[in-house]
Amino acid sequence: MTTKNTAADTPPLTGRIALVAGATRGAGRAIAVQLGQQGATVYVTGRTTRERVSEMGRPTETIEETAELVDAAGGTGIAVPTDHLQVEQVKDLVTRIEREQGRLDILVNDIWGGNALLDFDTRMWDIDLDRGLRMIDLGVRSHIITSSVALPLLVRRPGGLVIEVTDGTARTNEGFRENFYYDLAKNTPIRMAFVLGEELKAVGGTAVAVTPGFIRSEEMLDTFGLTEENWREGTEAQPHWSLSESPLYLGRGVAALAADPERARWNGQSLDSGQLAKEYDLTDADGSRPDVWSYILAERAGGSPDTADYR
């Protein structure tokens, strides 16, 4: 005797089409996989493939692998090599999505790759201009190009969702962020979500900016010489490591947001992974619920918070 699937068994994003721009690794990969786990068909893009490595110089993570992880999670992953600073490549990508699916329901702008360009404690006029502008291109211009090209397809149906992935929220970024170019690169997507949210209201769409906390991405772990198995050793050099999170944490939050029929209540806002976890009753892979941004805000307010209260 066989048992028929019921509506309750059907993942909430079944039939939805998502584009995760910048899904090679880190938060973008985790978001793509979690959207797939909820039933979505996910187009994953990036510049590193099994045949070509981007300027990031990380051949170990590819968009093909991300697509395979989406498949393994229960969705449909489709890898499309795309440089999101090349308008024609983005147009070809969206044209393909339209031809193959006829719709786009979720756009995630997670394009980045600028960490290697970050100069700490360096004044704007002491930073090489080309280096600074490259960061703006990677973190802002790429997002603008992608939204400009993809939104005409997304707004054909009400309910479209745009997610801007950045570092920090409007509240946490009230202070100075690292240097002039990084500050612009990470604050602009927050403003973009607000403005797009205003424009999407009329067509039943939603735009939200999201941020991870202290994320243990592949790149971050390598930078500190750690692995996902021994990351707690990093707490000795950087106390905030004790409140770090895996990319899965934000991925689960974004997938829950995308599946929320009342997600419009977040329109135009910026949310962090800890907020999403509390709202949707989520945890990280180890069962914890890290909330580094609340911890940092408590520190800024002059308190002496205990990290144990924020995990």
SERO-4910 file (N, C-alpha, C, O; in steps of 0.05 Angstrom, whole numbers):
BEGIN
 pado doro    nc1    nc2    nc3   cac1   cac2   cac3    cc1    cc2    cc3    oc1    oc2    oc3
  Met    A     17    -24      0      0      0      0     17     25      0     36     27     16
  Thr    A     12     43    -18     27     68    -20     12     90     -7    -13     90     -6
  Thr    A     27    110      3     14    133     16     18    157     -2     40    164    -10
  Lys    A     -4    170     -8     -2    194    -25      8    218     -9      2    221     14
  Asn    A     23    235    -23     32    259    -11      9    278     -6     -9    280    -23
  Thr    A      8    291     17    -12    310     22     -1    338     19     24    342     17
  Ala    A    -18    358     20     -9    386     18     10    392     40     29    408     36
  Ala    A      6    380     63     24    386     86     52    375     81     71    385     93
  Asp    A     54    355     64     81    343     58     96    359     37    120    355     34
  Thr    A     82    376     23     94    391      1    111    415     12    100    431     26
  Pro    A    136    416      6    152    438     15    140    465      7    129    467    -15
  Pro    A    142    486     24    127    511     19    136    526     -6    121    543    -16
  Leu    A    161    522    -15    170    537    -39    169    520    -64    182    527    -84
  Thr    A    155    498    -64    151    482    -88    139    498   -110    119    512   -106
  Gly    A    151    498   -134    141    513   -156    152    541   -158    148    555   -178
  Arg    A    166    550   -137    178    577   -137    206    576   -151    220    557   -149
  Ile    A    212    598   -165    237    600   -179    254    622   -165    245    645   -162
  Ala    A    278    614   -158    296    633   -144    322    637   -160    331    618   -174
  Leu    A    333    660   -158    360    666   -168    376    675   -144    370    696   -132
  Val    A    397    660   -138    416    668   -117    441    677   -131    457    661   -140
  Ala    A    445    703   -133    468    715   -147    491    717   -127    490    731   -108
  Gly    A    512    701   -133    534    700   -114    531    676    -96    531    679    -72
  Ala    A    528    652   -108    522    628    -92    545    608    -91    540    584    -86
  Thr    A    569    617    -97    591    599    -99    599    587    -72    606    563    -70
  Arg    A    596    603    -51    605    594    -24    591    611     -3    575    628    -10
  Gly    A    597    606     22    588    623     44    558    625     46    544    605     42
  Ala    A    549    649     53    520    653     58    504    648     33    482    636     34
  Gly    A    514    656      9    500    652    -16    494    622    -21    472    614    -28
  Arg    A    515    606    -17    511    577    -21    491    566     -1    473    551     -9
  Ala    A    493    574     24    474    563     44    446    572     39    427    556     42
  Ile    A    442    596     30    415    606     23    404    590      0    381    581      1
  Ala    A    420    585    -21    411    570    -44    402    542    -35    381    532    -44
  Val    A    418    529    -19    412    502    -10    387    501      7    370    483      3
  Gln    A    384    520     25    360    520     41    335    527     25    313    517     32
  Leu    A    337    544      6    314    549    -12    307    523    -27    283    517    -31
  Gly    A    327    508    -35    322    483    -48    309    463    -29    291    448    -38
  Gln    A    318    462     -5    306    444     15    276    450     18    261    432     25
  Gln    A    269    475     14    240    482     17    225    479    -10    202    487    -12
  Gly    A    239    467    -29    225    459    -54    230    476    -78    219    470   -100
  Ala    A    245    498    -76    249    516    -98    268    506   -119    285    489   -114
  Thr    A    264    516   -143    283    513   -165    302    537   -162    293    560   -163
  Val    A    328    532   -160    346    554   -154    368    556   -175    383    537   -179
  Tyr    A    369    579   -188    391    586   -206    413    597   -189    410    617   -175
  Val    A    436    584   -190    459    593   -174    481    604   -192    488    591   -212
  Thr    A    491    628   -186    510    641   -203    535    648   -188    535    650   -163
  Gly    A    556    653   -203    582    661   -192    603    659   -214    596    652   -237
  Arg    A    627    665   -207    649    666   -227    668    642   -225    684    638   -243
  Thr    A    665    626   -204    683    603   -202    668    578   -210    648    570   -197
  Thr    A    678    565   -230    667    539   -240    689    518   -239    711    524   -230
  Arg    A    682    494   -247    703    473   -247    724    478   -269    744    464   -269
  Glu    A    718    496   -287    737    502   -308    751    529   -304    772    534   -317
  Arg    A    740    547   -288    751    574   -285    750    583   -256    729    579   -243
  Val    A    771    596   -247    772    606   -220    772    636   -221    786    649   -237
  Ser    A    756    649   -204    754    678   -203    778    690   -189    796    676   -180
  Glu    A    778    716   -186    800    731   -173    801    723   -143    821    729   -130
  Met    A    781    711   -132    781    702   -105    802    680   -100    813    677    -78
  Gly    A    809    666   -122    830    645   -120    823    622   -103    840    611    -89
  Arg    A    797    614   -103    788    591    -87    775    570   -105    751    570   -109
  Pro    A    791    553   -116    780    532   -134    765    510   -120    752    494   -133
  Thr    A    765    510    -94    753    488    -79    722    491    -78    708    471    -72
  Glu    A    712    515    -83    683    519    -83    674    528   -110    685    547   -121
  Thr    A    654    515   -122    645    521   -149    614    523   -149    601    513   -131
  Ile    A    604    537   -169    575    539   -171    562    512   -179    539    506   -171
  Glu    A    577    495   -193    567    468   -199    562    452   -173    542    438   -170
  Glu    A    581    455   -155    578    441   -129    554    451   -114    539    436   -102
  Thr    A    550    478   -114    527    489   -101    501    478   -113    483    470    -98
  Ala    A    499    477   -139    475    466   -152    471    437   -144    448    429   -140
  Glu    A    492    421   -142    489    393   -133    479    392   -104    464    374    -97
  Leu    A    488    410    -87    479    411    -60    449    418    -58    434    408    -42
  Val    A    440    436    -76    412    443    -78    396    418    -85    375    413    -73
  Asp    A    405    403   -105    392    379   -113    390    359    -90    369    347    -85
  Ala    A    412    356    -76    413    336    -54    394    344    -31    385    327    -17
  Ala    A    389    370    -29    371    380     -7    342    376    -15    325    380      2
  Gly    A    336    370    -40    309    365    -48    298    385    -68    275    382    -77
  Gly    A    314    405    -75    305    424    -95    317    418   -122    326    395   -127
  Thr    A    317    438   -140    330    435   -166    350    457   -169    342    481   -169
  Gly    A    375    450   -171    396    470   -174    406    472   -202    410    452   -216
  Ile    A    409    496   -212    418    502   -239    440    522   -238    436    545   -230
  Ala    A    465    513   -245    488    530   -244    492    545   -270    492    533   -291
  Val    A    495    572   -268    499    588   -292    522    607   -286    519    626   -270
  Pro    A    545    603   -298    568    621   -294    561    649   -302    552    654   -325
  Thr    A    564    668   -284    556    696   -289    574    715   -274    578    713   -250
  Asp    A    584    735   -289    597    757   -276    576    780   -275    568    790   -296
  His    A    567    787   -251    545    805   -248    553    834   -252    536    852   -249
  Leu    A    578    839   -260    586    866   -269    584    868   -299    588    890   -310
  Gln    A    579    846   -312    576    846   -341    546    845   -349    533    824   -346
  Val    A    536    868   -358    507    870   -362    497    849   -382    476    837   -377
  Glu    A    511    844   -403    502    825   -423    500    797   -411    482    781   -418
  Gln    A    519    790   -393    518    763   -381    493    761   -363    480    740   -362
  Val    A    487    783   -348    463    782   -331    438    781   -348    419    767   -341
  Lys    A    437    796   -370    414    794   -388    410    766   -399    388    756   -401
  Asp    A    432    753   -407    430    726   -417    419    707   -395    403    689   -401
  Leu    A    428    711   -371    419    695   -348    389    698   -344    375    678   -342
  Val    A    379    722   -343    351    727   -339    334    718   -362    312    707   -359
  Thr    A    344    721   -386    331    711   -410    328    681   -408    307    670   -416
  Arg    A    348    667   -399    347    638   -396    326    630   -375    311    612   -379
  Ile    A    326    644   -352    306    638   -332    277    642   -343    260    626   -338
  Glu    A    273    664   -358    247    669   -369    240    647   -389    217    638   -390
  Arg    A    259    639   -406    253    618   -426    247    591   -413    229    577   -422
  Glu    A    262    584   -393    259    558   -381    237    556   -360    225    535   -356
  Gln    A    231    579   -346    212    578   -324    189    596   -327    167    591   -316
  Gly    A    192    618   -342    170    637   -347    164    654   -323    144    669   -323
  Arg    A    181    653   -303    176    669   -279    201    671   -261    220    655   -265
  Leu    A    201    690   -243    222    692   -223    208    702   -198    195    723   -198
  Asp    A    210    687   -176    196    694   -151    214    705   -129    205    721   -113
  Ile    A    239    697   -129    258    705   -108    284    713   -120    296    697   -135
  Leu    A    294    737   -114    320    746   -122    337    751    -98    329    767    -81
  Val    A    359    737    -95    378    742    -73    403    754    -84    417    741   -100
  Asn    A    409    778    -77    434    791    -85    455    787    -63    455    802    -43
  Asp    A    472    767    -67    493    761    -48    521    765    -61    540    753    -51
  Ile    A    522    780    -81    548    784    -96    567    800    -79    560    821    -68
  Trp    A    591    790    -76    611    804    -60    639    797    -71    645    801    -94
  Gly    A    656    787    -53    684    780    -62    703    803    -57    725    803    -68
  Gly    A    696    822    -39    713    845    -34    729    844     -9    743    864     -2
  Asn    A    729    822      6    743    821     31    773    826     28    786    838     45
  Ala    A    784    816      7    813    819      2    821    848     -3    844    855     -2
  Leu    A    801    865     -9    806    893    -14    803    911     10    807    935      9
  Leu    A    796    899     33    791    914     57    817    922     71    832    905     79
  Asp    A    821    948     74    844    959     88    835    971    114    823    992    115
  Phe    A    841    957    136    833    967    162    850    992    170    873    994    162
  Asp    A    838   1009    186    852   1033    197    867   1049    175    889   1058    179
  Thr    A    854   1052    152    866   1067    130    846   1088    121    823   1083    115
  Arg    A    856   1113    120    839   1135    112    832   1134     82    847   1122     66
  Met    A    809   1145     75    800   1144     47    821   1153     28    825   1140      7
  Trp    A    835   1175     34    854   1186     14    880   1171     14    897   1177     -3
  Asp    A    883   1152     32    907   1135     31    902   1108     18    920   1092     15
  Ile    A    877   1103     10    870   1078     -4    872   1082    -34    862   1102    -44
  Asp    A    885   1064    -48    886   1065    -77    858   1067    -88    840   1051    -82
  Leu    A    853   1087   -106    827   1092   -116    815   1069   -131    792   1061   -127
  Asp    A    831   1056   -148    821   1033   -163    813   1011   -144    794    997   -149
  Arg    A    828   1007   -123    822    986   -104    796    992    -90    779    974    -87
  Gly    A    792   1017    -82    767   1025    -69    743   1022    -88    722   1012    -80
  Leu    A    746   1031   -112    724   1030   -131    717   1001   -139    694    995   -145
  Arg    A    737    984   -138    731    956   -144    713    944   -122    695    928   -128
  Met    A    717    953    -97    700    943    -76    671    953    -80    652    938    -75
  Ile    A    668    978    -89    642    989    -94    629    974   -117    605    968   -116
  Asp    A    644    968   -138    634    952   -160    623    925   -151    601    917   -158
  Leu    A    639    911   -134    632    884   -125    608    884   -107    591    867   -109
  Gly    A    606    904    -89    586    904    -69    561    920    -74    540    917    -61
  Val    A    563    938    -94    540    956   -100    532    955   -129    509    949   -136
  Arg    A    550    960   -147    543    962   -175    533    935   -185    514    934   -201
  Ser    A    545    913   -176    535    886   -185    507    881   -176    491    869   -191
  His    A    499    891   -152    472    888   -142    453    905   -159    431    896   -165
  Ile    A    461    929   -165    444    946   -181    439    934   -209    416    934   -218
  Ile    A    460    925   -222    457    913   -248    437    889   -247    419    887   -264
  Thr    A    441    872   -228    425    848   -226    396    855   -221    378    843   -233
  Ser    A    390    873   -202    363    881   -197    350    894   -221    327    888   -228
  Ser    A    365    912   -234    354    926   -257    345    906   -279    324    910   -292
  Val    A    361    886   -284    355    867   -305    334    846   -296    318    838   -312
  Ala    A    335    838   -271    318    816   -262    290    825   -253    271    809   -255
  Leu    A    288    849   -243    262    857   -232    239    858   -252    217    851   -244
  Pro    A    243    865   -277    220    864   -296    207    836   -297    183    834   -301
  Leu    A    223    815   -294    212    788   -294    199    782   -267    178    770   -266
  Leu    A    212    790   -245    202    784   -219    175    797   -213    158    785   -200
  Val    A    171    821   -223    146    836   -217    122    828   -235    101    840   -232
  Arg    A    126    809   -252    103    801   -269     82    787   -252     58    787   -260
  Arg    A     90    776   -229     71    764   -211     73    777   -184     95    784   -175
  Pro    A     50    781   -170     52    792   -143     66    772   -124     66    748   -129
  Gly    A     77    783   -103     90    765    -84    120    762    -87    132    747    -72
  Gly    A    132    776   -106    161    773   -111    177    783    -86    168    801    -72
  Leu    A    200    771    -82    216    777    -59    245    783    -68    257    768    -83
  Val    A    256    805    -58    284    813    -63    298    812    -36    289    825    -17
  Ile    A    320    798    -35    337    797    -11    364    809    -17    378    800    -36
  Glu    A    371    830     -3    398    842     -5    415    832     19    409    838     42
  Val    A    436    817     13    453    806     34    476    826     38    489    834     18
  Thr    A    481    833     63    502    853     68    515    846     95    514    824    104
  Asp    A    529    866    107    542    862    133    532    883    152    539    907    150
  Gly    A    514    875    170    503    894    189    475    903    181    466    899    158
  Thr    A    461    915    200    434    926    195    435    956    198    456    967    204
  Ala    A    413    969    192    412    998    194    419   1006    223    432   1027    227
  Arg    A    411    991    242    417    998    270    446    993    277    459   1010    289
  Thr    A    456    969    270    484    962    278    504    979    263    527    982    272
  Asn    A    497    989    239    516   1004    223    514   1034    226    524   1049    210
  Glu    A    501   1042    248    500   1071    253    528   1083    257    533   1106    252
  Gly    A    546   1067    267    574   1076    270    591   1070    246    581   1060    226
  Phe    A    616   1077    248    635   1075    226    641   1045    220    645   1030    239
  Arg    A    641   1037    195    647   1010    187    674   1007    172    675   1011    148
  Glu    A    694   1001    187    721    993    177    735   1015    160    756   1025    169
  Asn    A    725   1022    137    737   1044    121    716   1055    103    694   1045    100
  Phe    A    723   1077     89    704   1092     72    690   1074     52    665   1074     51
  Tyr    A    705   1058     37    693   1042     16    677   1019     27    656   1012     16
  Tyr    A    687   1006     47    672    984     59    646    994     71    625    981     69
  Asp    A    647   1017     84    623   1029     96    602   1033     74    578   1026     78
  Leu    A    610   1044     52    591   1048     30    581   1022     18    557   1018     13
  Ala    A    599   1003     15    592    977      2    572    962     19    556    947      8
  Lys    A    574    964     45    556    948     63    531    963     72    512    951     80
  Asn    A    532    990     72    508   1005     79    490   1010     55    465   1011     59
  Thr    A    500   1011     31    484   1017      8    463    995      4    440   1002     -2
  Pro    A    469    969      6    448    949      2    425    951     22    402    944     16
  Ile    A    431    962     46    409    966     65    390    987     55    366    985     56
  Arg    A    402   1009     44    385   1030     32    371   1020      7    348   1028      2
  Met    A    384   1003     -8    372    993    -33    347    976    -26    327    979    -40
  Ala    A    349    960     -5    325    945      3    302    963     12    279    957      5
  Phe    A    309    985     25    288   1003     33    275   1016      9    250   1017      7
  Val    A    291   1026    -10    280   1040    -33    264   1020    -51    242   1026    -60
  Leu    A    276    996    -56    262    976    -72    236    968    -58    216    962    -72
  Gly    A    237    966    -32    212    960    -17    190    980    -23    167    972    -26
  Glu    A    197   1005    -23    177   1026    -29    166   1022    -57    142   1026    -61
  Glu    A    183   1016    -76    174   1013   -104    159    987   -109    142    986   -127
  Leu    A    166    966    -94    153    940    -98    126    939    -85    110    921    -92
  Lys    A    120    956    -67     94    956    -53     71    955    -73     52    940    -70
  Ala    A     73    972    -94     50    975   -112     45    949   -129     23    946   -140
  Val    A     65    931   -130     61    907   -146     61    882   -128     65    860   -137
  Gly    A     57    887   -102     55    864    -83     81    851    -77     81    827    -69
  Gly    A    103    865    -80    129    853    -75    141    863    -48    131    881    -36
  Thr    A    163    850    -41    176    855    -15    206    856    -20    217    840    -35
  Ala    A    220    874     -7    249    875     -7    259    877     21    249    893     37
  Val    A    279    861     28    290    860     55    320    857     53    330    842     36
  Ala    A    335    871     70    364    867     73    368    848     96    355    850    117
  Val    A    387    829     93    394    810    114    424    810    118    439    815     99
  Thr    A    432    803    142    460    800    147    466    776    165    450    771    183
  Pro    A    487    762    160    496    742    180    509    757    203    513    781    203
  Gly    A    515    742    224    531    753    246    560    747    240    570    753    218
  Phe    A    575    737    259    603    730    255    603    703    241    602    682    254
  Ile    A    604    703    215    599    679    199    624    663    194    645    674    188
  Arg    A    622    637    198    644    618    193    643    609    164    638    585    159
  Ser    A    647    627    146    647    619    118    674    604    112    692    604    129
  Glu    A    675    591     89    700    577     82    723    596     82    745    589     92
  Glu    A    719    620     71    741    640     70    749    649     98    773    651    104
  Met    A    730    654    115    736    663    142    751    642    158    770    649    172
  Leu    A    742    617    156    756    596    170    785    594    161    803    590    177
  Asp    A    789    595    135    816    594    124    834    617    133    857    614    139
  Thr    A    821    641    134    836    664    143    847    661    171    870    670    177
  Phe    A    831    648    188    840    645    216    853    618    221    861    611    243
  Gly    A    857    602    199    870    576    202    854    556    218    866    539    232
  Leu    A    827    557    215    810    540    230    793    523    211    793    527    187
  Thr    A    778    504    222    759    488    207    733    488    222    731    498    244
  Glu    A    713    477    210    687    475    223    688    456    247    670    458    264
  Glu    A    707    439    248    710    420    270    724    433    294    717    426    317
  Asn    A    743    452    290    758    463    312    755    493    316    772    506    328
  Trp    A    734    504    305    731    533    304    731    546    332    738    569    335
  Arg    A    723    531    352    722    542    379    749    551    389    751    567    408
  Glu    A    770    540    377    797    548    385    803    577    378    820    589    390
  Gly    A    788    588    359    792    615    351    783    635    373    791    659    371
  Thr    A    769    626    392    759    644    413    783    656    429    780    678    440
  Glu    A    805    642    430    828    652    444    839    678    432    847    696    446
  Ala    A    838    680    405    848    704    392    826    724    387    832    748    386
  Gln    A    802    716    384    780    734    378    755    724    394    742    705    386
  Pro    A    749    739    416    727    730    433    700    726    418    684    710    426
  His    A    695    742    397    670    740    383    667    713    369    645    706    360
  Trp    A    689    698    366    686    671    354    666    654    370    653    636    359
  Ser    A    664    659    396    646    643    412    617    647    404    600    631    411
  Leu    A    612    669    390    585    675    381    583    672    350    564    682    338
  Ser    A    602    659    339    602    656    310    580    636    301    569    622    318
  Glu    A    574    636    276    553    620    265    561    608    238    578    619    224
  Ser    A    550    585    232    555    573    206    537    587    185    517    599    192
  Pro    A    544    585    159    528    597    138    499    586    138    480    599    129
  Leu    A    496    561    148    469    549    149    449    566    164    426    567    158
  Tyr    A    459    580    185    441    595    203    426    617    187    401    619    189
  Leu    A    440    633    171    427    653    155    411    640    133    389    649    126
  Gly    A    421    618    122    406    604    101    379    595    110    359    598     96
  Arg    A    378    584    134    352    576    145    334    600    149    310    599    144
  Gly    A    345    622    158    329    646    163    317    657    138    294    665    137
  Val    A    333    659    116    323    669     91    302    651     79    282    660     68
  Ala    A    306    625     81    286    606     70    260    608     85    239    607     73
  Ala    A    262    612    112    237    615    127    223    641    120    198    642    118
  Leu    A    238    662    116    227    688    107    213    685     80    191    695     76
  Ala    A    226    671     62    215    668     35    189    652     36    171    656     19
  Ala    A    187    633     55    163    616     56    141    629     73    119    618     75
  Asp    A    147    652     85    128    665    103    106    680     87    113    699     73
  Pro    A     81    672     88     61    686     72     56    715     81     44    731     67
  Glu    A     66    722    105     63    749    116     90    764    116     94    782    132
  Arg    A    108    757     98    134    769     98    134    799     91    154    813     96
  Ala    A    112    808     79    111    837     73    113    854     97    119    878     95
  Arg    A    109    843    121    112    859    145    141    868    149    146    887    165
  Trp    A    160    855    136    188    862    138    197    881    116    221    887    114
  Asn    A    179    889     98    186    904     75    203    928     81    196    945     98
  Gly    A    226    931     68    243    954     71    261    953     95    278    971     98
  Gln    A    259    932    111    275    931    135    301    916    131    305    903    111
  Ser    A    319    918    151    344    902    151    343    885    176    339    894    198
  Leu    A    348    859    172    346    839    193    372    823    195    385    817    175
  Asp    A    379    815    219    403    799    222    394    770    228    371    764    233
  Ser    A    414    752    226    408    723    228    396    716    255    379    699    257
  Gly    A    405    730    277    394    725    303    365    732    305    349    718    317
  Gln    A    357    755    293    329    763    292    312    742    277    291    735    287
  Leu    A    322    734    254    307    714    238    304    688    254    282    676    253
  Ala    A    325    680    268    323    655    283    302    657    305    287    637    309
  Lys    A    301    679    319    281    682    340    253    683    328    234    671    338
  Glu    A    250    698    306    223    701    294    212    675    284    189    669    287
  Tyr    A    230    658    271    220    634    259    228    609    275    225    586    265
  Asp    A    237    612    299    244    590    317    264    571    304    259    547    301
  Leu    A    287    583    296    308    568    283    333    566    300    337    581    319
  Thr    A    350    547    293    376    545    306    397    540    285    392    534    262
  Asp    A    422    542    294    445    535    277    447    505    277    432    491    290
  Ala    A    467    495    262    470    466    259    475    452    286    467    429    289
  Asp    A    487    466    305    494    454    330    471    457    351    475    450    374
  Gly    A    449    468    343    426    472    361    427    498    376    409    504    392
  Ser    A    448    514    372    450    540    386    436    562    370    428    558    348
  Arg    A    433    585    383    421    608    370    438    633    375    431    650    391
  Pro    A    461    635    361    479    657    366    467    684    358    451    685    339
  Asp    A    474    705    372    463    732    368    484    752    372    483    768    391
  Val    A    505    752    355    528    769    360    521    799    357    534    815    371
  Trp    A    502    806    340    496    834    337    483    846    362    490    869    369
  Ser    A    466    831    375    455    841    400    477    843    421    476    862    438
  Tyr    A    496    825    421    518    826    440    535    851    435    542    865    453
  Ile    A    541    857    409    557    880    402    542    906    410    555    925    420
  Leu    A    516    907    406    500    931    414    501    935    444    502    957    454
  Ala    A    500    912    459    502    914    488    529    925    497    531    941    515
  Glu    A    550    916    483    577    927    488    578    957    483    589    972    499
  Arg    A    567    965    461    568    993    453    553   1011    473    560   1034    477
  Ala    A    533    999    485    517   1014    505    531   1017    532    521   1029    551
  Gly    A    556   1005    533    571   1008    558    568    985    577    579    986    599
  Gly    A    555    964    568    552    941    586    575    922    584    593    925    569
  Ser    A    573    901    601    593    880    600    578    853    597    577    837    615
  Pro    A    567    849    573    551    826    568    566    800    570    590    799    565
  Asp    A    553    779    578    564    752    579    558    738    553    534    735    546
  Thr    A    578    728    539    573    715    513    554    691    516    539    685    497
  Ala    A    554    679    539    537    655    544    507    663    541    490    645    536
  Asp    A    501    688    545    473    697    544    464    703    515    441    709    510
  Tyr    A    483    701    496    477    708    468    483    685    450    488    689    426
  Arg    A    481    660    460    484    637    442    463    616    448    462    595    436
***
